[in-house]
């Protein structure tokens, strides 16, 4: 598994520091990313940032009289927007792991 890698040249503190820097940058980048989902032809719209914090919610007035429809549309929009944010976080994590591929090489 470690064939061809000189383990004496690997500085674990440096690698951990790089990982922490990338994680911190990722958190900042996530906070500035915005994901939006709509359901019911736009009757419900929800926006979250990449840290899964709700930043906007819009509900058409006509749904205020129909609690069952509102529940269904709200759950649908929430699940979709959370899935978008999770997929983004996974992609960023994979990118971060790819950037660590050169550790130990100087």
Secondary structure, 3 states (H helix, E strand, C coil): CCCCCCHHHCCHHHHHHHHHHHHHHHHHHHHHCEEEEEECCCCEEEEEECCCCEEEEEECHHHHHCHHHHHHHHHHHHHHHHHHHHHHHHHHHHHHHHHHHHCCCC
